[in-house]
């Protein structure tokens, strides 16, 4: 699962670390060359300034200077002790200043600490961040990640990485942890559906399922029915997709294989009345849950969306679940938006997640409609319905 995206992210992390290290070394080399050049210029300038101006002196001037020198020497001899004291004080002051320069005071980094940090740590500038993130942005978009999600990841990584001191040997780990944290915040951990059903004891727990044609909706319902049965939760199926005779037959076949009753009506009957009859039957026979299969509908078909709204208004299901193919890419984002606006969805089931090598849709859909993914379809068997787990998604992306 998510094989392609996992490999791309792994490659991005590695190249990002190398790019930051290379740029840091280049900056140091440029700085060193510049310092050497400036030092040479300063030395040459100082040498030129020290050159004495040549001026001819006459005998009187020389004698005068000599006399002054003798007087100065005499004064120095007389005040030898005082000068020695002054020299000692100057030395003490210089030593004290040097000590302060190298010592580390509370709340202030010392000279050696600064050098050490420079050698073992790295700081990512905003310009460097934008340069390395551009590649990750392209990877995410190519793998069906919604633009809103890409921007969210950008903000999170920028906050955690830019202008922060990061130890060189922990750079890769820091990038991985920052990306992992961002994706964890995007994904929503779902409630346990089985526990929710068990907690409702006064009447049946009703779940209505919605989605477009060919999304694996009916098969996913059968998988959930099997899961309930395995956990000793009784349920019935309602064939409320009366727009297609084949849909009724398909659900009935699943019911026969699983040994679960299917409430149905004739082709073209009112879907809401079928759902109503199923709830009524469940109440009469003390059945724990009712799973309602509704007609597959395109999110652009207003009449079918209104039919869905009618079922919700009359039946008042405890959960409204949207089913979509994980491999459908960005299309499922728009579908989820439309269905959520019409039905106020409670969660999602993504089918065919086992063959989804990109994974961007799985990361995006929860964030876009702010609803959790309850299950992932991971195969063709009834048992192939996996409860959604954030940690497993993180592992699938190679961020664990």
N, C-alpha and C positions, 0 to 999 in steps of 0.2 A: 504494500500500500504506500502511495506517495513516493515511489522509487525515484522518479525523474526529478521531482522537486527536492528530495533529500540530497541527491548527488549535486545538484546545482548550488544549494545552500552551503554544502560542505566545501565546494570549490571556492565560493565567494568568501567564506570565512578565512580560508587559507591565503588567498590572494590579497585580501584586505590587510591581514597581518603583515605580509611581506611588503606591501606597498607603503604602509606606515613606517616600517623599519627602514626601508630604502630611503624614503624621503627624509627621515630623521638623520640618517648618516650623511646624506648629501648636504643638509643644512649645517651639520657640524663641520664638514670639510670646507664649505664656503666660509664659515665663520672663522675657522683656523687660518685660512689663507689671508682673509681680510685683516685679521689681527697681526699677522706677521708683516704684512705690507705696511700697516699703520705704524708698527713698532720701528721698522726700518726708517720710515719717513721722519718719525719723531727724533730718532737718534741722530740722523743727518742734520736735522734742524738745530738740535741742541749743540752739536759739534760746531756748526757754523756760528752760532751765537757766542760760543765760548772763545772764539778766536780774538785775541787782543788787538786792539787798534795800534798800529805802528806809529810812534810819535817820538821825534828826537828830543832828548832832554839835555839841558846845559848843566855845567858844574855846580852852579848855585842851587838849582833844583834838587840835584842828587844829594848835596850836603844837607839841605833842608829836610829831605825825606829821611836821611840817615839819622839826623838829630831827633826827629819825631819818633822814629822806630826805637831809638835808645830809651826815650822817655816812656814809651808804651811798655817796653820790656821791663823797665824799672817798676812801673805801676803794677804790672802783672806779678812780679816777684813779691811785692808788698801785699798784694791781695790774693795770693795763691790759695790760701785756705777757703776764701770766699768763692773763688772760681770753681774750686773742686766741689764745693757744696752745690753750686749751681748746676755743674755737669751731672752730678749724681741725681739731682731732681729731674733734669731733662731726660736722663736715661730711664728713670722710674716711670715718667709720664709716657714715654714711647712704648715701654714694655707693657704698661697698663692698656694703652690703646690697641696694641697688637693682640693682647689677650682677649679684649672685648670683641675684636674682629673675628677671632677663631672660636671663641666660646659660644655655646648655644644657650640663649636666655629663654625663660618660659614664654611661650607664645610667639617666639621668633626663631627662625631656622638659622643655625650657625653656618660658617663658611664650608666646613667639611661635609655637613649634612646636605647642603645645596649641591656640592660636587657629586656626592654619592647618589643622590636622587637623580641627578642628570644622567649618571652612568647606568642606573638600573631601572629607570622609569621613562615613560613616554607620555606626551600630551598630544591628543588629537585636536587639531584646529577645526574650525567650522568649515573652512575651505576643503581640508582633507576629508572630513566626514561626507560632505556633499559629493565629492569625487568617488569615494568608495560606495556610497549608498546608491548612486546612479545605477550601478551594475545590479545590486540586489533588487532595486525597483523594477528593472527590466525582467529579472528572473521571476519575480512574483507576478507581474502582469502577464508574462508568457504562460504562467501556470494557473491561469483563471482566478487570480486573487483580485477582489474588487478594489477599485481605486481608493475608496474611503478607508479600506483596511490598510493599504499600502501607506497612506498618509498617516494613519494612526501609528504604524510601526516606525515610520520616519521620526515622528515627534518623540516617541518613547526612547528610541536609540540615541537621538540627539541629546536628550536630557541626561541620559546615563553615561554617554561617552565623551561629548565635546568639552574640551578644556578641563578634563579631569586627569589627575596624575594616576597613571596605570603602570604597574610593574611590567617590565619587558617580558619576563617569563610567564606572565599571567594575561597577556594581551589577547590571545586566542580564546582563553577561558572567559574573559570579561565580555568579549563580543558575543560568544555563544550564550552566556547567561543573560545578557541584555535582550537578545532576540527571543530567547526562551520565555523570559518574563513578560515581554510584550505580547507574545502569542497566547500565553496563559491568561492574560487579562482580556484578550479578545474572545476566547472560547468561554462558554457558559456551562458549568457543571449542572446536569439535569437532576430532577427529583427521581426517586425510585418509583416507577409506575406500579410495580407489583404491590409495594407498600401502600400506595395511594388507594388502589382498588380494595385491598384488604381492610383499610381503615373505614371504608364506607359500608356500613352493615344494614342500614335501614331499607335501602333499595338498590337496584342494579347501578353499577358504574358504567356510564355510557361514553364511548369514544367514537367520534366521527372522523373519517379519513377523507382527505381531499388531495387532488393532484391532477396533472394532465394525463392524457392517454399515453400508454406505453412507458410509464414511469416506474412500473413494478409495484403499483399500489395494491392490487388484489393479492399478489404473492406475499407482500410484506405483511398484510393483514393476517394471512394464513400462518405465517411464521410467528406473529405475536400470539395468535390463538393457541398455537402449539406450546409456546413458552408459558402461557397461563395454565394450560392443562398440566404441564410438567410440574408446575408449582401448586397444583391442587386448587386452582381457581376456576370455577365453572364459568363457561361463556357460551353465547350463541352468536351467529353471524347474520347480519341483515343485508340482503342483496338489494340495496336501494339504487343501484345503477340499472334502471329500467329502460334506459335509452338504447342499450345493446343487449340483445338476447344472448350473445356469446358470453357477456360478462356474468350473467346470472348462472349460466352453465358452468363457467370456470370456477366461480365461488362454491357452487354446489359440489363439484368434484373435490375441491379442497376439503370441504366439510365431510364428505364421505370418507376420504383417506384418514382424516384426523378423528373421525367419530364425533363430530360436533354438529349440532343441528343448525340448519340454515332456514331463516324466515325469508320467503320470497313471494312474489306476485307475478302476474303475467307481463309480458313485454309491453311497454308503453304506459304502465300504471303510474300512479303518483308516487314518487320516491319518498315523500314525507310520510305518506300513509304506511308504506312498508316499514320505515324506521319506527313509526309509532306502534305498529303491531308487534314488532320485535321487543320493544321496551315493555309493552303490556304482557307479552308472553313470559319475559324474564321475571317480572314482578310476580306473576301467578305461580311460577315454578321455582321461585327463590334462587334464581341464577345470578351469579356475582357480577357478570360483565356482559355488555352488548357492544359488539364491534360492527359499525355501520360502514359498508362499502358504498361510496357515492359515485356518481358518473364522472368519468375522466373528462375534464373540461379545460379548454385553453383559457389562459388568464385574460385573453382579449375578448372572449365571448360573454357579453353582458347578460344575456338571458340565462345562461348556465350559472353564472355567478349569483344571479338573483335567486335561482332555485336552491343554491347552496345556502344562501342567507335565510330562506324560508325554513329549511331543515333545522338550522341552528335556532331560529326564533321559536319554533314549536317544540322541538325535542329537548332543547337546552342541554346539550351534551356536557359531560364533566371535563372532557378534553377534546380539543380540535387539533388534529395532527396533519401536517402537510408532508406528503411523500414525494420525493424527487430523486432522479438519478444523479449520483455523485459525479458521473462523467459528462453530464450535460453542459458543464462549463458555466459561463456567465449568464446563460439563459435562465438557470434556476434562481439566480438572484432576483431578476425581474419578476419571475413567476411568484416567488416567495413574497415579494413586496406587495403585489396585487392581491394575492390570497389573504395576506395578513391584514391589509386594509379592509377587505370585505368581511373576513371571518374572525379577526382578532385571535389568531392562532395561539396555541399553547406550546407547540413544539414541532420537531421535525424528525422524520426518518429518512435517511439517505440510503438508497439501494445501490448495489454494484460498487460499493466502496473498495472491495477487494481488487478490482481492476482499474481503480483510479490511481494513475501514476503521477498525476499533477498535484492534487490536494488543495488547490487554491479555493475551490468552491466550499469545501468542508470548513476551512478556516474562516471564510467570509460570511457564510449565510447567517450564522448566529449573531454576528456583530451587526449585520445590516437590519435584521428585523427584531433584534434584542430578545430572541427566544432560543431555548436550548435544543440541541440535537439529542433525542432520546435513544435512538438505536442506529446502528450501521448494518446494512445487509452485506454479508461477506461470502455469499455462495448461493448455490441452487437448492440446497437441502433446507428442510424446515428448521433445522437446528442452527442454521447459519444466520442468526440475528444476534449481533453483539451489542450489549449496553455501551453507550458512549462513555469514554473515559479520557479526560484531558491528558493524563500522563502518557497514555498509549499513543495519542496523536503526537505528542512532543517526541516520543521515542521513534515514531515512524518518520519524523522529520530529521532524525539524527542529532537532536539537541539535548540528549540525556547523557 
